[in-house]
Amino acid sequence: MTDLLDRPTTLEPPVVATTAGGDAPPAPGRWLAAAALVGAAAIHVAMAPSHLGESAVEGTGFIVAAWLQLGLAVALVARPRRWVLWATIASGVALVAAWAVSRTAGLPFGSHSGHAEDVSIVDGATVALEVAAALVALALIARPTAAVLRSAGLAVAATVGALALTTAAVASPAARDHAAGSHGEHAAGDAHGDAAAADGHGHGTATGDDLGFAALSNGHQHERGTEPLSPEETVALSKELAVTTQLVERYPTLGHAEAAGWKRAGPFSPGLGVHYMGSGFGLNADGRMDPEDLLAPMLIFDGLTPDAKLAGFMYLAYGTTGEPEGFTGRNDHWHYHEHVCIATAPDGSISTPFGADLDGVTEGMCTEAGGSWLNYTGYMVHVWNVPGYESPDGMFTELNPAITCADGTYHRIDIGELGDRTTTCRDA
């Protein structure tokens, strides 16, 4: 009993992780690193839905990164162990390295494997926050007694700055449809551009019903707008487009094209029409719009019947290392498709039983369906300059609101239900 009574009643102080110098990491420095981690995590969470719409692998990676960063932020504040600092550094290096690969060679997995993404304020802000968190953590290990890491005022100011940067990134125009926009106007659809994207503008009634037009985008188009051209550029572009007048005169309707041997390439889709390919269709390996290239597009028709009118053209540039030079000016934003199954019928027409860019489609599925597998289609662009079918959103936009289903809407079936159908319209 005496021994028990003589024992001290006070508790041992908690063990706090120390840095190389033997002191606990200063609180201001830890709060600064935590704020940077929370900012990066917030951007990852905000962008996850966009990336999930493009690729389940990419979207899941964003969610995992966000939870990892949030966990490290909490640990930095509540349990400032030495390993937490090292984990902050290691995770920052790993995530920045993954970002660098995605912007140069392209990630080796996901629906955009092997294709480099564009840099924007969204990913730039995320990387800046990750680098800041890693550098602060490194400083807490190497020089924990530095005055800058113990300054509460500086920590508050830097924390506010980190949160302001996060807000600016999430609220920026680049954050809208970030995943698709980063892939160079990459759009979903058939192998020849038969599904693409809207610019988010309403094309329906004043009540906000756009009759399904915006749904055609499926989160794939990042609107860049139309830039004014100089007088010299305007003249040069007019000369290029004047060449297509010959095609308008030769093939005013689908019946004229079929009589001349043109073959259907993919289904009809609202906003995009149906594409027809001639024997002289050009691949345009250098990406420049020479006269012979301008006379070798796919023709786009507004319907599947012989009297369907010519609505526009689709040009392909296959073999360029990036977005081609294309037409004069800066308004022809080209796109490409991935993971496309092409099936050729005995009459020479082409179908795309799985559409394009559809997650889960494999080369084996394509072979079983009797098709040929394309990992990458090459860059392509639509041109809406046929009289009566000028797109109100711009000559080179993906979608043209003048092209609708028979019921006047833009409602489509799920692309996974396409099979051998000749139209994606729901009313067919």
Beta strands, then each sheet from edge to edge (+ up, - down):
strand 1: 263-264
strand 2: 274-277
strand 3: 298-301
strand 4: 310-317
strand 5: 338-344
strand 6: 350-351
strand 7: 372-376
strand 8: 379-383
sheet 1: 1+ 2- 3+ 4- 8+
sheet 2: 6+ 5- 7+
end
